[in-house]
């Protein structure tokens, strides 16, 4: 079992609570972004491209993150490289390499069944084959510098009747946005992680799947009970996509794998996993 660095749990919890409060108004229609504008007052539609909409949520989130940082006397940093973790992080200017709080922004849109019910959705949480394994790959600083890892997640519905032409700001009340029904959560990364990689041949960690945003807000993943240390150990040792043989590909097999080297630890993990299954 790996040994995690000492975590400033209170700091992580306080940042998470503050972000939840600050981000809550973004779900109101009156605060929703509807399009790009120029100095003449023309509104240009965003379209429904998920990459553009995801970037918009990052911009909105950054403003809220900065407010939280100001209130807590922390400094906001933004990754300068697209593929470098995390999107943002908070730190104490007096001790910038300790107790950093990582913040990643994720978004997805609802898909519906024939009965108009929301299908289960999930997110990806970054690679399990990079900084988790060597501490410095594709990460700002070193993994050991971080006290907590937060995910801000947005869920929205694509609007198929959105305005698709440039519109004068004088007609803003008639401009139909390309997405609506926004919901948002803020959760600790390990608390919403599943024991499955992302789809296809990616080496990304997938979150739990649900058709309710509340399951992410309430942090009901298996590692919410099993703990962050188990989360790290599980994904550090998880077989890579092409690796053969594979010692395990899910939590029950991981527990069996642990039992072979430490029966006491294996039984403890089994009890935690059974407790989670009975939730």
C-alpha positions as CSV (number, residue, x, y, z in Angstrom):
1,X,0.0,0.0,0.0
2,X,1.3,3.4,-0.9
3,X,1.6,6.1,1.8
4,X,-0.1,9.4,0.9
5,X,1.5,12.7,1.9
6,X,-0.1,14.4,4.9
7,X,-3.3,16.1,3.7
8,X,-4.7,19.3,5.0
9,X,-8.2,17.9,5.1
10,X,-9.7,21.1,6.6
11,X,-8.4,23.2,3.8
12,X,-9.8,20.9,1.2
13,X,-13.2,20.8,2.8
14,X,-13.4,24.6,3.2
15,X,-12.4,25.2,-0.4
16,X,-15.0,22.6,-1.5
17,X,-17.8,24.1,0.5
18,X,-16.9,27.7,-0.6
19,X,-16.8,26.7,-4.3
20,X,-20.2,25.0,-4.0
21,X,-21.7,28.2,-2.7
22,X,-20.0,30.4,-5.3
23,X,-20.9,28.2,-8.2
24,X,-24.6,27.7,-7.3
25,X,-25.8,30.9,-9.1
26,X,-24.4,29.6,-12.4
27,X,-27.4,27.3,-12.6
28,X,-29.8,30.3,-12.8
29,X,-31.1,31.3,-16.3
30,X,-30.3,34.9,-15.6
31,X,-26.6,34.3,-15.3
32,X,-26.3,32.0,-18.3
33,X,-24.0,32.8,-21.1
34,X,-25.8,33.0,-24.5
35,X,-23.2,34.0,-27.1
36,X,-20.1,36.0,-28.0
37,X,-20.5,39.7,-28.5
38,X,-18.5,42.5,-30.2
39,X,-18.4,46.2,-29.4
40,X,-21.2,46.9,-31.9
41,X,-23.5,44.8,-29.7
42,X,-23.8,41.8,-32.1
43,X,-24.4,38.5,-30.5
44,X,-22.7,35.5,-32.2
45,X,-24.0,32.0,-31.3
46,X,-21.7,29.6,-29.5
47,X,-23.1,26.5,-31.3
48,X,-23.3,23.2,-29.5
49,X,-19.6,22.1,-29.8
50,X,-18.9,20.5,-26.5
51,X,-15.3,21.8,-26.5
52,X,-16.4,25.4,-26.8
53,X,-19.1,25.0,-24.1
54,X,-16.6,23.2,-21.8
55,X,-14.2,26.2,-22.2
56,X,-17.0,28.6,-21.3
57,X,-17.6,26.7,-18.1
58,X,-13.9,27.0,-17.3
59,X,-14.1,30.7,-17.7
60,X,-17.1,31.0,-15.5
61,X,-15.5,28.7,-12.9
62,X,-12.2,30.7,-12.9
63,X,-14.1,33.8,-11.7
64,X,-15.6,31.9,-8.8
65,X,-12.3,30.2,-7.9
66,X,-10.7,33.6,-7.7
67,X,-13.3,34.8,-5.3
68,X,-12.8,31.8,-3.1
69,X,-9.0,32.3,-3.2
70,X,-9.3,36.0,-2.2
71,X,-11.5,35.1,0.7
72,X,-9.1,32.4,1.9
73,X,-5.9,34.4,1.2
74,X,-4.8,31.9,-1.4
75,X,-3.4,32.5,-4.9
76,X,-4.9,31.1,-8.1
77,X,-2.7,29.5,-10.7
78,X,-3.8,28.3,-14.2
79,X,-2.1,25.7,-16.2
80,X,-0.3,27.1,-19.2
81,X,-0.2,23.7,-21.0
82,X,-3.4,22.1,-22.2
83,X,-2.4,18.5,-21.2
84,X,-0.9,19.4,-17.9
85,X,-2.8,18.7,-14.6
86,X,-4.6,20.4,-13.1
87,X,-6.6,23.2,-14.8
88,X,-6.2,25.4,-11.8
89,X,-4.6,25.1,-8.4
90,X,-4.7,27.2,-5.2
91,X,-1.7,27.8,-3.0
92,X,-0.4,29.8,-0.1
93,X,2.0,32.4,-1.5
94,X,4.2,32.1,1.6
95,X,4.5,28.3,1.0
96,X,3.5,27.6,-2.6
97,X,4.8,24.1,-2.8
98,X,2.8,22.7,0.1
99,X,-0.9,22.0,0.5
100,X,-1.9,22.9,-3.0
101,X,-5.5,22.4,-4.0
102,X,-5.9,21.0,-7.5
103,X,-9.1,21.9,-9.4
104,X,-10.2,20.3,-12.7
105,X,-13.2,21.4,-14.7
106,X,-15.4,18.7,-16.4
107,X,-18.6,19.0,-18.4
108,X,-20.9,16.8,-20.4
109,X,-24.4,17.0,-21.8
110,X,-27.5,14.9,-21.1
111,X,-28.6,12.1,-23.4
112,X,-32.1,10.8,-23.2
113,X,-33.9,7.5,-23.7
114,X,-36.9,7.1,-25.9
115,X,-39.0,7.8,-22.8
116,X,-37.2,11.1,-22.3
117,X,-35.4,9.8,-19.2
118,X,-31.8,11.0,-18.6
119,X,-29.3,8.3,-19.5
120,X,-26.4,7.6,-17.1
121,X,-23.4,9.8,-17.6
122,X,-19.9,10.0,-16.3
123,X,-16.7,12.0,-16.6
124,X,-13.0,11.2,-16.9
125,X,-10.5,12.1,-14.2
126,X,-7.2,12.1,-16.0
127,X,-4.5,9.5,-16.6
128,X,-3.5,6.8,-14.2
129,X,-0.3,6.3,-16.0
130,X,1.3,9.7,-15.5
131,X,1.9,11.7,-12.3
132,X,0.3,9.1,-10.1
133,X,3.2,6.8,-11.0
134,X,6.2,9.1,-11.1
135,X,5.0,12.3,-9.4
136,X,6.1,14.8,-12.1
137,X,4.7,13.6,-15.5
138,X,2.1,15.9,-17.0
139,X,1.5,17.8,-13.7
140,X,2.4,21.3,-12.5
141,X,4.9,20.7,-9.8
142,X,5.0,17.4,-8.0
143,X,2.0,15.3,-7.0
144,X,3.3,15.3,-3.4
145,X,2.7,19.1,-3.3
146,X,-1.0,18.7,-3.4
147,X,-3.2,18.4,-0.4
148,X,-6.5,17.8,-2.3
149,X,-7.9,17.2,-5.7
150,X,-11.3,18.8,-6.5
151,X,-13.5,18.3,-9.6
152,X,-16.0,20.9,-10.7
153,X,-18.5,19.2,-12.9
154,X,-21.2,20.7,-15.2
155,X,-24.2,18.9,-16.7
156,X,-26.3,20.6,-19.3
157,X,-28.8,20.0,-22.1
158,X,-28.2,20.8,-25.7
159,X,-30.8,23.1,-27.1
160,X,-31.8,22.0,-30.6
161,X,-33.8,25.1,-31.3
162,X,-31.1,27.6,-30.3
163,X,-30.6,30.8,-32.2
164,X,-28.1,30.2,-35.0
165,X,-27.8,33.6,-36.5
166,X,-26.0,36.8,-35.5
167,X,-28.4,38.9,-33.5
168,X,-28.4,42.5,-32.3
169,X,-28.2,42.9,-28.5
170,X,-31.4,44.9,-28.8
171,X,-33.1,41.5,-29.3
172,X,-31.2,39.7,-26.5
173,X,-34.5,38.7,-24.9
174,X,-35.3,36.7,-28.0
175,X,-31.9,35.0,-28.3
176,X,-32.1,31.3,-27.4
177,X,-29.0,29.9,-25.9
178,X,-27.4,26.6,-27.3
179,X,-27.6,24.9,-23.8
180,X,-29.8,25.1,-20.8
181,X,-30.8,23.3,-17.5
182,X,-27.3,23.6,-16.1
183,X,-26.4,21.6,-12.9
184,X,-23.0,21.8,-11.2
185,X,-21.2,19.8,-8.5
186,X,-17.9,20.1,-6.6
187,X,-16.4,16.9,-5.3
188,X,-13.2,15.4,-4.3
189,X,-11.6,13.4,-7.1
190,X,-11.2,10.1,-5.3
191,X,-14.7,10.2,-3.9
192,X,-16.4,10.1,-7.3
193,X,-13.8,7.8,-9.0
194,X,-14.9,4.3,-10.2
195,X,-12.6,1.3,-10.5
196,X,-12.9,1.4,-14.3
197,X,-10.8,3.2,-16.9
198,X,-12.4,5.5,-19.5
199,X,-13.9,4.1,-22.6
200,X,-11.8,2.6,-25.5
201,X,-8.1,2.3,-25.2
202,X,-7.6,5.3,-23.0
203,X,-5.6,5.1,-19.8
204,X,-7.9,7.5,-18.0
205,X,-9.7,7.0,-14.7
206,X,-13.5,7.1,-15.1
207,X,-16.0,8.4,-12.6
208,X,-19.0,6.6,-11.3
209,X,-22.0,6.5,-13.7
210,X,-25.3,7.9,-12.7
211,X,-28.3,9.8,-14.2
212,X,-28.4,12.1,-11.2
213,X,-26.0,14.9,-10.5
214,X,-26.7,14.4,-6.7
215,X,-24.7,11.2,-6.8
216,X,-21.6,13.2,-7.7
217,X,-22.4,15.9,-5.2
218,X,-22.9,13.3,-2.5
219,X,-19.6,11.6,-3.5
220,X,-20.9,8.0,-3.5
221,X,-18.0,6.3,-5.3
222,X,-16.3,3.2,-3.8
223,X,-13.2,5.1,-2.7
224,X,-15.4,7.4,-0.7
225,X,-15.4,4.6,1.9
226,X,-12.2,2.8,1.0
227,X,-10.2,6.0,1.2
228,X,-7.8,8.1,-0.9
229,X,-4.8,5.9,-0.1
230,X,-6.6,2.9,-1.5
231,X,-7.6,5.0,-4.6
232,X,-4.0,5.9,-5.2
233,X,-2.7,2.4,-4.7
234,X,-5.4,0.9,-6.9
235,X,-4.7,3.2,-9.9
236,X,-0.9,3.2,-9.4
237,X,-0.9,-0.5,-9.8
238,X,-3.7,-0.8,-12.3
239,X,-2.6,-2.7,-15.4
240,X,-2.0,-0.5,-18.4
241,X,-4.2,-0.9,-21.5
242,X,-1.8,-3.3,-23.4
243,X,-0.2,-4.9,-20.3
244,X,-0.4,-8.7,-20.0
245,X,-1.0,-10.5,-17.8
246,X,-3.4,-8.2,-15.8
247,X,-3.3,-8.8,-12.0
248,X,-6.8,-7.1,-11.7
249,X,-9.2,-4.9,-13.6
250,X,-11.8,-4.2,-10.9
251,X,-12.0,-3.8,-7.1
252,X,-12.9,-7.4,-6.2
253,X,-9.9,-8.7,-8.2
254,X,-7.7,-6.0,-6.6
255,X,-8.8,-7.1,-3.1
256,X,-7.9,-10.7,-4.0
257,X,-4.6,-9.6,-5.3
258,X,-3.9,-7.8,-2.1
259,X,-4.9,-10.8,0.0
260,X,-2.2,-12.9,-1.6
261,X,0.5,-10.6,-0.1
262,X,-1.3,-9.4,3.0
263,X,-4.4,-11.3,4.1
264,X,-5.2,-8.9,7.0
265,X,-5.2,-5.9,4.7
266,X,-7.1,-7.8,2.1
267,X,-9.9,-8.7,4.5
268,X,-10.0,-5.1,5.7
269,X,-10.4,-3.9,2.1
270,X,-13.1,-6.5,1.5
271,X,-15.1,-5.3,4.5
272,X,-14.9,-1.7,3.3
273,X,-16.0,-2.8,-0.2
274,X,-18.9,-4.8,1.2
275,X,-19.9,-1.8,3.3
276,X,-19.9,0.4,0.2
277,X,-22.0,-2.2,-1.8
278,X,-24.6,-2.2,1.0
279,X,-24.9,1.6,1.1
